[in-house]
Amino acid sequence: MNQPVYIEPITELQRTEVIEATNCCIAAASDLYSREFAVVPVDFDLRGKCAGMYQAQRKHRRIRYNPWLFAKYYKESLGDTVIHEVSHYIVDCLYGLKRVKPHGVEWKTVMVDLGGTPKATGNYDLTGIPLRQYQRFAYACNCRTHQLTIMRHRKIQRGRAKYLCQFCHGPLKAL
């Protein structure tokens, strides 16, 4: 079986440019909203289908980018993805994450204010991008069999979640 050929992730110089673009976008938001927003750490540790992610855990905030998707779609990502993730950060600072929908009215407004197009997801050709492969577990409801990821399986096992079928609304049970 042939091993997949992956593209190279972005270079150190490109990483620096992405960090600078992120910081400039935060500075632009500070000017727009007449409020100082702190610079957040930027990491390039995201894998899979997502180009970027704003992450807030307690008081720790950071923006994560996918270096392979940035390499394949550098110009688009430098504009769209950076504004998208910075907008999540600004919405968190202005409203708090628990009070708003992730891609709701507040986020769309910030996106437009920063010069972006308020679309929630990108449409990327993932050829050459390393993707995560999760182990799947079989669950059944009243009408069919479902394949749940290991993360959902663990939540069920620990009693932290119950999932229902989207079609028959019956509870999912492990096979």
PALO-428885 format. One record per residue: residue number from 0; residue in one letter; y negated, z negated, x negated of N, C-alpha, C, O in turn. Coordinates in Angstrom, 2 decimals, always signed. Example, Ala and Ser with C-alpha at 12.3 -4.5 7.8 and 13.67 -1.06 7.14 Angstrom:
BEGIN
REC/0/A/+5.69/-7.80/-13.19/+4.50/-7.80/-12.30/+3.30/-7.80/-13.20/+3.32/-8.46/-14.24
REC/1/S/+2.25/-7.08/-12.85/+1.06/-7.14/-13.67/-0.03/-7.87/-12.90/-1.14/-8.04/-13.41
This chain:
BEGIN
REC/0/M/+1.18/+0.00/-0.85/+0.00/+0.00/+0.00/-1.24/+0.00/-0.89/-1.29/-0.74/-1.87
REC/1/N/-2.22/+0.82/-0.56/-3.45/+0.91/-1.35/-4.36/-0.28/-1.09/-4.52/-0.72/+0.04
REC/2/Q/-4.95/-0.79/-2.17/-5.95/-1.85/-2.05/-7.25/-1.24/-1.56/-7.62/-0.15/-2.00
REC/3/P/-7.96/-1.91/-0.66/-9.24/-1.36/-0.19/-10.26/-1.34/-1.33/-10.24/-2.20/-2.20
REC/4/V/-11.14/-0.35/-1.30/-12.20/-0.23/-2.30/-13.47/-0.79/-1.69/-13.96/-0.29/-0.67
REC/5/Y/-14.00/-1.84/-2.31/-15.21/-2.48/-1.80/-16.43/-2.01/-2.58/-16.34/-1.74/-3.78
REC/6/I/-17.56/-1.93/-1.90/-18.80/-1.60/-2.58/-19.25/-2.83/-3.37/-18.80/-3.95/-3.11
REC/7/E/-20.13/-2.62/-4.33/-20.67/-3.73/-5.12/-21.77/-4.43/-4.31/-22.56/-3.77/-3.64
REC/8/P/-21.82/-5.77/-4.39/-22.92/-6.47/-3.70/-24.25/-6.19/-4.39/-24.28/-5.61/-5.47
REC/9/I/-25.35/-6.60/-3.77/-26.67/-6.33/-4.34/-26.83/-6.98/-5.71/-26.17/-7.97/-6.02
REC/10/T/-27.71/-6.41/-6.51/-27.95/-6.89/-7.87/-28.85/-8.13/-7.86/-29.40/-8.50/-6.82
REC/11/E/-28.99/-8.76/-9.00/-29.88/-9.92/-9.13/-31.32/-9.54/-8.81/-32.05/-10.30/-8.16
REC/12/L/-31.74/-8.36/-9.27/-33.10/-7.89/-8.98/-33.30/-7.73/-7.48/-34.33/-8.13/-6.94
REC/13/Q/-32.32/-7.15/-6.80/-32.41/-6.98/-5.35/-32.40/-8.34/-4.63/-33.10/-8.52/-3.64
REC/14/R/-31.62/-9.27/-5.13/-31.61/-10.63/-4.55/-33.00/-11.24/-4.63/-33.48/-11.86/-3.68
REC/15/T/-33.65/-11.06/-5.79/-35.01/-11.57/-5.97/-35.95/-10.92/-4.97/-36.80/-11.59/-4.39
REC/16/E/-35.82/-9.61/-4.77/-36.66/-8.90/-3.80/-36.43/-9.42/-2.38/-37.38/-9.57/-1.62
REC/17/V/-35.19/-9.70/-2.03/-34.87/-10.21/-0.70/-35.47/-11.60/-0.52/-36.03/-11.91/+0.54
REC/18/I/-35.37/-12.45/-1.53/-35.95/-13.79/-1.45/-37.47/-13.69/-1.31/-38.07/-14.41/-0.51
REC/19/E/-38.09/-12.79/-2.08/-39.55/-12.59/-1.98/-39.93/-12.08/-0.60/-40.93/-12.53/-0.03
REC/20/A/-39.17/-11.15/-0.05/-39.45/-10.63/+1.29/-39.32/-11.74/+2.34/-40.12/-11.81/+3.27
REC/21/T/-38.33/-12.61/+2.18/-38.13/-13.74/+3.09/-39.33/-14.68/+3.00/-39.86/-15.11/+4.03
REC/22/N/-39.75/-15.01/+1.79/-40.89/-15.92/+1.60/-42.19/-15.31/+2.13/-43.02/-16.01/+2.70
REC/23/C/-42.37/-13.99/+1.93/-43.57/-13.30/+2.46/-43.57/-13.33/+3.98/-44.63/-13.48/+4.59
REC/24/C/-42.43/-13.17/+4.58/-42.31/-13.19/+6.04/-42.64/-14.59/+6.57/-43.30/-14.72/+7.60
REC/25/I/-42.19/-15.62/+5.88/-42.52/-17.00/+6.27/-44.02/-17.24/+6.12/-44.64/-17.87/+6.98
REC/26/A/-44.60/-16.74/+5.03/-46.06/-16.87/+4.82/-46.84/-16.14/+5.91/-47.86/-16.64/+6.38
REC/27/A/-46.36/-14.96/+6.31/-47.01/-14.21/+7.39/-46.97/-15.01/+8.69/-47.94/-15.03/+9.44
REC/28/A/-45.84/-15.67/+8.95/-45.72/-16.50/+10.15/-46.69/-17.68/+10.08/-47.28/-18.07/+11.09
REC/29/S/-46.86/-18.25/+8.89/-47.82/-19.35/+8.71/-49.22/-18.89/+9.07/-49.96/-19.62/+9.73
REC/30/D/-49.60/-17.69/+8.64/-50.91/-17.15/+8.97/-51.05/-16.87/+10.46/-52.06/-17.20/+11.08
REC/31/L/-50.01/-16.25/+11.05/-50.04/-15.90/+12.47/-50.18/-17.11/+13.38/-50.93/-17.09/+14.36
REC/32/Y/-49.45/-18.16/+13.06/-49.40/-19.33/+13.93/-50.29/-20.47/+13.45/-50.25/-21.57/+14.01
REC/33/S/-51.10/-20.23/+12.42/-52.02/-21.24/+11.87/-51.31/-22.56/+11.63/-51.80/-23.64/+11.99
REC/34/R/-50.15/-22.45/+11.02/-49.33/-23.62/+10.74/-48.52/-23.34/+9.48/-48.03/-22.22/+9.29
REC/35/E/-48.37/-24.32/+8.63/-47.64/-24.12/+7.38/-46.14/-24.29/+7.62/-45.69/-25.34/+8.08
REC/36/F/-45.37/-23.25/+7.31/-43.92/-23.31/+7.39/-43.38/-23.38/+5.96/-43.74/-22.56/+5.12
REC/37/A/-42.53/-24.35/+5.70/-41.96/-24.51/+4.36/-41.03/-23.35/+4.04/-40.38/-22.78/+4.92
REC/38/V/-40.96/-23.01/+2.76/-40.01/-22.01/+2.30/-38.62/-22.63/+2.39/-38.43/-23.81/+2.07
REC/39/V/-37.64/-21.85/+2.85/-36.27/-22.35/+2.97/-35.39/-21.71/+1.90/-35.67/-20.60/+1.46
REC/40/P/-34.33/-22.40/+1.49/-33.41/-21.80/+0.52/-32.75/-20.55/+1.10/-32.48/-20.46/+2.29
REC/41/V/-32.51/-19.59/+0.21/-31.84/-18.35/+0.58/-30.56/-18.25/-0.24/-30.58/-18.36/-1.46
REC/42/D/-29.44/-18.04/+0.45/-28.15/-17.88/-0.21/-27.56/-16.52/+0.14/-27.84/-15.95/+1.20
REC/43/F/-26.75/-16.02/-0.76/-26.09/-14.72/-0.56/-24.58/-14.93/-0.50/-23.83/-14.31/-1.26
REC/44/D/-24.15/-15.80/+0.39/-22.74/-16.18/+0.47/-22.08/-15.79/+1.79/-20.97/-16.24/+2.08
REC/45/L/-22.75/-14.97/+2.58/-22.21/-14.57/+3.86/-21.28/-13.38/+3.69/-21.57/-12.46/+2.92
REC/46/R/-20.17/-13.41/+4.40/-19.19/-12.32/+4.33/-18.91/-11.83/+5.74/-19.28/-12.47/+6.72
REC/47/G/-18.25/-10.70/+5.83/-17.82/-10.20/+7.13/-18.82/-9.27/+7.78/-19.49/-8.49/+7.11
REC/48/K/-18.91/-9.35/+9.10/-19.69/-8.40/+9.91/-21.16/-8.78/+10.04/-21.97/-7.93/+10.42
REC/49/C/-21.51/-10.01/+9.75/-22.89/-10.47/+9.93/-23.73/-10.14/+8.71/-23.32/-10.38/+7.57
REC/50/A/-24.92/-9.59/+8.95/-25.84/-9.26/+7.86/-26.61/-10.50/+7.42/-26.96/-10.63/+6.24
REC/51/G/-26.88/-11.40/+8.35/-27.64/-12.59/+8.01/-27.38/-13.70/+9.00/-26.82/-13.47/+10.07
REC/52/M/-27.79/-14.92/+8.61/-27.59/-16.08/+9.46/-28.61/-17.15/+9.09/-28.78/-17.48/+7.92
REC/53/Y/-29.27/-17.69/+10.10/-30.12/-18.87/+9.89/-29.26/-20.08/+10.22/-28.63/-20.12/+11.28
REC/54/Q/-29.22/-21.04/+9.33/-28.36/-22.19/+9.51/-29.18/-23.47/+9.44/-29.94/-23.69/+8.49
REC/55/A/-29.02/-24.32/+10.45/-29.71/-25.60/+10.50/-28.67/-26.69/+10.75/-28.02/-26.71/+11.79
REC/56/Q/-28.53/-27.59/+9.79/-27.62/-28.71/+9.94/-28.39/-29.98/+9.61/-28.78/-30.21/+8.47
REC/57/R/-28.60/-30.79/+10.64/-29.46/-31.97/+10.54/-30.82/-31.54/+10.01/-31.50/-30.75/+10.66
REC/58/K/-31.24/-32.04/+8.85/-32.55/-31.66/+8.32/-32.46/-30.53/+7.30/-33.49/-30.06/+6.80
REC/59/H/-31.26/-30.09/+6.98/-31.08/-29.03/+5.99/-31.16/-27.67/+6.68/-30.44/-27.40/+7.64
REC/60/R/-32.05/-26.82/+6.19/-32.22/-25.46/+6.71/-31.97/-24.47/+5.59/-32.31/-24.74/+4.44
REC/61/R/-31.39/-23.33/+5.93/-31.23/-22.26/+4.95/-31.00/-20.94/+5.67/-30.63/-20.89/+6.84
REC/62/I/-31.26/-19.85/+4.92/-30.97/-18.51/+5.42/-29.91/-17.93/+4.52/-30.00/-17.98/+3.29
REC/63/R/-28.88/-17.37/+5.15/-27.77/-16.78/+4.42/-27.76/-15.27/+4.67/-27.98/-14.82/+5.80
REC/64/Y/-27.50/-14.51/+3.61/-27.41/-13.06/+3.74/-26.08/-12.58/+3.19/-25.46/-13.21/+2.33
REC/65/N/-25.64/-11.44/+3.72/-24.41/-10.79/+3.27/-24.77/-9.79/+2.18/-25.38/-8.76/+2.48
REC/66/P/-24.42/-10.05/+0.92/-24.83/-9.18/-0.19/-24.18/-7.79/-0.15/-24.71/-6.85/-0.75
REC/67/W/-23.05/-7.65/+0.54/-22.39/-6.34/+0.63/-23.08/-5.46/+1.68/-23.32/-4.28/+1.45
REC/68/L/-23.40/-6.05/+2.84/-24.12/-5.28/+3.86/-25.53/-4.94/+3.38/-26.04/-3.85/+3.67
REC/69/F/-26.16/-5.86/+2.64/-27.48/-5.55/+2.08/-27.37/-4.40/+1.09/-28.26/-3.54/+1.05
REC/70/A/-26.30/-4.36/+0.31/-26.13/-3.27/-0.67/-25.96/-1.93/+0.03/-26.51/-0.92/-0.41
REC/71/K/-25.22/-1.92/+1.12/-24.95/-0.67/+1.82/-26.16/-0.22/+2.66/-26.40/+0.98/+2.81
REC/72/Y/-26.90/-1.17/+3.20/-28.04/-0.86/+4.07/-29.28/-1.61/+3.57/-29.88/-2.38/+4.32
REC/73/Y/-29.64/-1.39/+2.33/-30.67/-2.21/+1.68/-32.03/-2.13/+2.38/-32.59/-3.16/+2.73
REC/74/K/-32.56/-0.93/+2.57/-33.90/-0.80/+3.17/-33.95/-1.36/+4.59/-34.87/-2.08/+4.95
REC/75/E/-32.94/-1.01/+5.40/-32.90/-1.50/+6.77/-32.81/-3.03/+6.80/-33.51/-3.69/+7.56
REC/76/S/-31.95/-3.58/+5.94/-31.75/-5.02/+5.91/-32.99/-5.74/+5.40/-33.33/-6.81/+5.90
REC/77/L/-33.66/-5.16/+4.42/-34.85/-5.78/+3.85/-35.92/-5.96/+4.93/-36.67/-6.93/+4.89
REC/78/G/-35.98/-5.03/+5.86/-36.93/-5.17/+6.96/-36.34/-5.92/+8.14/-36.79/-7.02/+8.47
REC/79/D/-35.34/-5.35/+8.78/-34.80/-5.88/+10.03/-34.15/-7.25/+9.88/-34.50/-8.19/+10.60
REC/80/T/-33.20/-7.38/+8.97/-32.43/-8.62/+8.86/-33.31/-9.78/+8.40/-33.18/-10.89/+8.91
REC/81/V/-34.20/-9.53/+7.45/-35.08/-10.59/+6.96/-35.96/-11.11/+8.10/-36.06/-12.32/+8.29
REC/82/I/-36.59/-10.22/+8.85/-37.45/-10.63/+9.96/-36.62/-11.35/+11.03/-37.06/-12.35/+11.59
REC/83/H/-35.44/-10.85/+11.29/-34.55/-11.45/+12.29/-34.27/-12.92/+11.95/-34.43/-13.80/+12.79
REC/84/E/-33.84/-13.17/+10.70/-33.46/-14.53/+10.32/-34.66/-15.44/+10.17/-34.60/-16.62/+10.54
REC/85/V/-35.76/-14.93/+9.64/-36.98/-15.74/+9.55/-37.46/-16.11/+10.95/-37.96/-17.21/+11.15
REC/86/S/-37.32/-15.20/+11.90/-37.71/-15.50/+13.28/-36.92/-16.68/+13.85/-37.48/-17.51/+14.55
REC/87/H/-35.63/-16.75/+13.55/-34.83/-17.90/+13.97/-35.39/-19.19/+13.38/-35.50/-20.21/+14.06
REC/88/Y/-35.75/-19.14/+12.11/-36.31/-20.31/+11.43/-37.63/-20.73/+12.07/-37.85/-21.91/+12.32
REC/89/I/-38.51/-19.77/+12.34/-39.82/-20.07/+12.92/-39.65/-20.65/+14.32/-40.34/-21.61/+14.68
REC/90/V/-38.75/-20.09/+15.12/-38.48/-20.62/+16.46/-37.97/-22.05/+16.36/-38.36/-22.90/+17.16
REC/91/D/-37.11/-22.33/+15.39/-36.62/-23.70/+15.18/-37.80/-24.63/+14.89/-37.88/-25.72/+15.46
REC/92/C/-38.70/-24.22/+14.02/-39.86/-25.05/+13.68/-40.80/-25.25/+14.87/-41.32/-26.35/+15.06
REC/93/L/-41.01/-24.21/+15.66/-41.96/-24.29/+16.77/-41.40/-24.99/+18.01/-42.11/-25.74/+18.67
REC/94/Y/-40.12/-24.74/+18.34/-39.57/-25.20/+19.60/-38.34/-26.11/+19.46/-38.02/-26.86/+20.38
REC/95/G/-37.66/-26.04/+18.33/-36.38/-26.73/+18.19/-35.27/-25.85/+18.73/-35.48/-25.14/+19.72
REC/96/L/-34.11/-25.89/+18.13/-33.02/-24.99/+18.52/-32.36/-25.39/+19.83/-31.79/-24.53/+20.52
REC/97/K/-32.41/-26.65/+20.19/-31.72/-27.09/+21.40/-32.47/-26.71/+22.67/-31.89/-26.73/+23.76
REC/98/R/-33.74/-26.37/+22.56/-34.55/-26.07/+23.73/-34.63/-24.59/+24.08/-35.18/-24.23/+25.12
REC/99/V/-34.09/-23.72/+23.22/-34.23/-22.28/+23.44/-32.89/-21.57/+23.25/-31.98/-22.09/+22.60
REC/100/K/-32.80/-20.38/+23.83/-31.62/-19.54/+23.61/-31.76/-18.87/+22.25/-32.87/-18.56/+21.83
REC/101/P/-30.64/-18.62/+21.54/-30.72/-18.03/+20.20/-31.52/-16.73/+20.13/-32.29/-16.54/+19.19
REC/102/H/-31.36/-15.84/+21.09/-32.11/-14.58/+21.10/-32.93/-14.48/+22.39/-33.02/-13.42/+23.01
REC/103/G/-33.52/-15.61/+22.76/-34.29/-15.71/+23.99/-35.73/-15.22/+23.84/-36.09/-14.58/+22.86
REC/104/V/-36.52/-15.55/+24.83/-37.91/-15.08/+24.91/-38.71/-15.51/+23.69/-39.48/-14.72/+23.14
REC/105/E/-38.55/-16.76/+23.26/-39.31/-17.27/+22.12/-38.99/-16.48/+20.85/-39.89/-16.09/+20.10
REC/106/W/-37.71/-16.24/+20.62/-37.28/-15.49/+19.43/-37.81/-14.05/+19.50/-38.30/-13.52/+18.50
REC/107/K/-37.71/-13.43/+20.67/-38.20/-12.05/+20.82/-39.70/-11.98/+20.55/-40.17/-11.04/+19.91
REC/108/T/-40.44/-12.96/+21.02/-41.89/-12.99/+20.79/-42.20/-13.10/+19.30/-43.05/-12.37/+18.79
REC/109/V/-41.51/-13.99/+18.61/-41.73/-14.15/+17.16/-41.35/-12.87/+16.42/-42.06/-12.45/+15.51
REC/110/M/-40.25/-12.24/+16.82/-39.83/-10.97/+16.19/-40.95/-9.93/+16.30/-41.30/-9.29/+15.31
REC/111/V/-41.50/-9.77/+17.49/-42.56/-8.79/+17.71/-43.81/-9.18/+16.91/-44.44/-8.33/+16.29
REC/112/D/-44.15/-10.47/+16.93/-45.33/-10.94/+16.18/-45.21/-10.64/+14.69/-46.21/-10.37/+14.02
REC/113/L/-43.98/-10.71/+14.16/-43.75/-10.44/+12.73/-43.53/-8.96/+12.43/-43.31/-8.59/+11.27
REC/114/G/-43.59/-8.11/+13.46/-43.46/-6.67/+13.25/-42.06/-6.14/+13.35/-41.79/-5.02/+12.92
REC/115/G/-41.14/-6.92/+13.91/-39.75/-6.48/+14.04/-39.43/-6.00/+15.44/-40.23/-6.16/+16.36
REC/116/T/-38.27/-5.41/+15.57/-37.75/-4.98/+16.87/-36.77/-6.04/+17.34/-35.79/-6.32/+16.64
REC/117/P/-37.00/-6.64/+18.51/-36.14/-7.74/+18.94/-34.78/-7.31/+19.46/-34.54/-7.27/+20.66
REC/118/K/-33.89/-6.97/+18.53/-32.50/-6.68/+18.91/-31.61/-7.72/+18.25/-31.82/-8.11/+17.10
REC/119/A/-30.60/-8.15/+19.00/-29.80/-9.29/+18.56/-28.78/-8.94/+17.49/-28.51/-9.76/+16.61
REC/120/T/-28.21/-7.74/+17.53/-27.16/-7.40/+16.57/-27.40/-6.02/+15.96/-28.04/-5.16/+16.56
REC/121/G/-26.87/-5.86/+14.77/-26.93/-4.55/+14.11/-25.66/-3.78/+14.39/-24.65/-4.34/+14.81
REC/122/N/-25.72/-2.48/+14.16/-24.56/-1.63/+14.35/-24.26/-0.98/+13.00/-24.85/+0.04/+12.65
REC/123/Y/-23.33/-1.57/+12.25/-23.07/-1.14/+10.88/-21.69/-0.51/+10.74/-20.73/-0.94/+11.38
REC/124/D/-21.61/+0.51/+9.90/-20.32/+1.03/+9.47/-19.84/+0.06/+8.39/-20.50/-0.11/+7.37
REC/125/L/-18.71/-0.57/+8.61/-18.23/-1.63/+7.72/-17.27/-1.13/+6.65/-16.61/-1.93/+5.99
REC/126/T/-17.17/+0.19/+6.47/-16.32/+0.75/+5.43/-16.81/+0.27/+4.07/-17.99/+0.42/+3.74
REC/127/G/-15.91/-0.32/+3.28/-16.26/-0.81/+1.96/-16.80/-2.23/+1.94/-17.10/-2.76/+0.87
REC/128/I/-16.92/-2.85/+3.11/-17.42/-4.22/+3.21/-16.22/-5.16/+3.33/-15.39/-4.97/+4.22
REC/129/P/-16.12/-6.18/+2.47/-15.00/-7.13/+2.62/-15.16/-7.94/+3.90/-16.21/-8.54/+4.14
REC/130/L/-14.13/-7.96/+4.71/-14.15/-8.67/+5.98/-13.18/-9.84/+5.93/-12.13/-9.77/+5.30
REC/131/R/-13.55/-10.90/+6.62/-12.65/-12.04/+6.73/-11.51/-11.68/+7.67/-11.73/-11.04/+8.70
REC/132/Q/-10.33/-12.09/+7.32/-9.17/-11.91/+8.19/-8.69/-13.30/+8.59/-8.19/-14.05/+7.75
REC/133/Y/-8.84/-13.63/+9.85/-8.43/-14.94/+10.32/-7.03/-14.89/+10.92/-6.64/-13.92/+11.56
REC/134/Q/-6.29/-15.96/+10.68/-5.00/-16.10/+11.31/-5.23/-16.27/+12.81/-6.17/-16.95/+13.22
REC/135/R/-4.39/-15.66/+13.62/-4.53/-15.72/+15.08/-3.36/-16.48/+15.69/-2.26/-16.50/+15.13
REC/136/F/-3.60/-17.11/+16.84/-2.58/-17.90/+17.53/-2.49/-17.41/+18.97/-3.51/-17.15/+19.61
REC/137/A/-1.27/-17.28/+19.46/-1.03/-16.77/+20.81/-1.20/-17.88/+21.84/-0.63/-18.97/+21.72
REC/138/Y/-2.01/-17.58/+22.86/-2.23/-18.47/+23.99/-2.05/-17.64/+25.24/-2.27/-16.43/+25.23
REC/139/A/-1.65/-18.29/+26.33/-1.45/-17.57/+27.58/-2.18/-18.28/+28.72/-2.39/-19.49/+28.69
REC/140/C/-2.55/-17.47/+29.70/-3.13/-17.98/+30.95/-2.22/-17.50/+32.07/-1.04/-17.23/+31.83
REC/141/N/-2.74/-17.39/+33.28/-1.94/-16.92/+34.41/-1.75/-15.41/+34.43/-0.86/-14.91/+35.12
REC/142/C/-2.58/-14.66/+33.66/-2.53/-13.20/+33.80/-2.22/-12.45/+32.50/-1.87/-11.27/+32.57
REC/143/R/-2.34/-13.06/+31.36/-2.14/-12.31/+30.11/-1.98/-13.24/+28.91/-2.02/-14.46/+29.04
REC/144/T/-1.78/-12.62/+27.74/-1.70/-13.36/+26.47/-2.99/-13.11/+25.70/-3.51/-12.00/+25.70
REC/145/H/-3.49/-14.14/+25.04/-4.72/-14.07/+24.26/-4.41/-14.41/+22.81/-3.50/-15.20/+22.55
REC/146/Q/-5.15/-13.84/+21.88/-5.03/-14.16/+20.47/-6.29/-14.90/+20.05/-7.37/-14.31/+19.96
REC/147/L/-6.17/-16.21/+19.80/-7.32/-17.01/+19.41/-7.38/-17.18/+17.90/-6.35/-17.23/+17.23
REC/148/T/-8.59/-17.28/+17.38/-8.76/-17.49/+15.94/-8.33/-18.90/+15.58/-8.18/-19.76/+16.45
REC/149/I/-8.13/-19.12/+14.30/-7.72/-20.43/+13.83/-8.77/-21.49/+14.14/-8.44/-22.66/+14.36
REC/150/M/-10.03/-21.09/+14.16/-11.10/-22.06/+14.46/-10.99/-22.56/+15.90/-11.10/-23.77/+16.15
REC/151/R/-10.79/-21.66/+16.85/-10.64/-22.08/+18.24/-9.34/-22.86/+18.43/-9.30/-23.84/+19.17
REC/152/H/-8.28/-22.41/+17.76/-6.99/-23.11/+17.83/-7.15/-24.56/+17.37/-6.64/-25.47/+18.03
REC/153/R/-7.84/-24.77/+16.27/-8.04/-26.14/+15.75/-8.87/-26.98/+16.71/-8.59/-28.17/+16.88
REC/154/K/-9.89/-26.39/+17.33/-10.70/-27.14/+18.30/-9.84/-27.61/+19.47/-9.98/-28.74/+19.94
REC/155/I/-8.95/-26.75/+19.93/-8.05/-27.11/+21.02/-7.10/-28.22/+20.56/-6.90/-29.20/+21.28
REC/156/Q/-6.53/-28.07/+19.37/-5.58/-29.07/+18.84/-6.23/-30.44/+18.68/-5.58/-31.46/+18.90
REC/157/R/-7.49/-30.46/+18.31/-8.21/-31.73/+18.10/-8.80/-32.28/+19.39/-9.41/-33.35/+19.39
REC/158/G/-8.62/-31.55/+20.50/-9.13/-32.01/+21.78/-10.63/-31.85/+21.95/-11.23/-32.49/+22.81
REC/159/R/-11.24/-31.00/+21.13/-12.70/-30.82/+21.21/-13.11/-29.64/+22.08/-14.30/-29.45/+22.33
REC/160/A/-12.14/-28.85/+22.54/-12.50/-27.68/+23.36/-11.33/-27.31/+24.26/-10.17/-27.53/+23.94
REC/161/K/-11.70/-26.73/+25.39/-10.73/-26.12/+26.31/-11.28/-24.75/+26.62/-12.48/-24.59/+26.88
REC/162/Y/-10.42/-23.74/+26.61/-10.86/-22.38/+26.87/-10.21/-21.86/+28.14/-9.05/-22.15/+28.43
REC/163/L/-10.99/-21.07/+28.89/-10.50/-20.46/+30.12/-10.49/-18.94/+29.96/-11.30/-18.38/+29.22
REC/164/C/-9.58/-18.30/+30.65/-9.51/-16.84/+30.66/-10.75/-16.30/+31.37/-11.16/-16.83/+32.40
REC/165/Q/-11.33/-15.24/+30.82/-12.51/-14.63/+31.43/-12.16/-13.87/+32.71/-13.05/-13.56/+33.51
REC/166/F/-10.88/-13.56/+32.91/-10.48/-12.75/+34.06/-9.96/-13.60/+35.22/-10.44/-13.49/+36.35
REC/167/C/-8.96/-14.45/+34.94/-8.38/-15.25/+36.02/-8.92/-16.68/+36.04/-8.66/-17.43/+36.98
REC/168/H/-9.69/-17.05/+35.02/-10.30/-18.38/+34.89/-9.29/-19.51/+34.77/-9.62/-20.68/+34.96
REC/169/G/-8.04/-19.14/+34.43/-7.02/-20.16/+34.20/-7.12/-20.72/+32.80/-7.62/-20.04/+31.90
REC/170/P/-6.66/-21.95/+32.60/-6.71/-22.55/+31.26/-5.74/-21.84/+30.30/-4.67/-21.37/+30.70
REC/171/L/-6.15/-21.76/+29.03/-5.29/-21.17/+28.01/-4.38/-22.23/+27.43/-4.83/-23.33/+27.09
REC/172/K/-3.10/-21.90/+27.33/-2.10/-22.82/+26.79/-1.37/-22.14/+25.64/-1.05/-20.96/+25.70
REC/173/A/-1.12/-22.92/+24.60/-0.44/-22.38/+23.40/+0.97/-21.94/+23.76/+1.66/-22.59/+24.55
REC/174/L/+1.38/-20.83/+23.18/+2.75/-20.33/+23.38/+3.68/-20.91/+22.33/+4.87/-20.61/+22.34
